[in-house]
């Protein structure tokens, strides 16, 4: 069974930084593209970032480009999102998601339970 | 950026009825790469349909997707109380950003 468990969320002040982690199990993590998707309270999901299986390809939504950085450690079945220069509008539940084999394609086949990031002074 | 508009915003139906949810794109979706997700309050979204009409693993055959180009539909037959949720469409056609619709809330009364 695919399991994705996010951690690292919390309360941070505007301008601060946070690093989210996602521990994956139940599938060949190193074979799959992975995603971060966020959802602000009462809103629809928003795709944030994706990374290919080999880390050779990464992409970001424009609103986080230059502030967020996605990475992965295939030896530890882990996905990360380093977030800096956080803004109030980054407040959301952040979900880790499994994509397709190899490349980045935006569909999310499996989702974690999410971790809440609150940016507030 | 491709904008997806879902309608109606809220749909109230009775058990046993059929639900028809619409998702309209601001431009044609490559390869009809539209996905549908269901989200129960307090839970993560769950994939129901991909490539417009292919059921994901574990999706009951009461759920079907159709459409092409810019107009897509999710149909749910024989509604059950547990179908109450918010349903989102997403396009993952050509390149980022992979946008979602704003959702349709389905209420089974």
Interface residues (C-beta under 8 A of the other chain):
Chain A: X43 X44 X45 X46 X47 X50 X59 X60 X61 X62 X95 X104 X105 X106 X107 X108 X109 X110 X111 X112 X113 X114
Chain B: X33 X35 X37 X43 X44 X45 X46 X47 X50 X56 X88 X90 X91 X92 X95 X96 X97 X98 X99 X100 X101 X102 X103
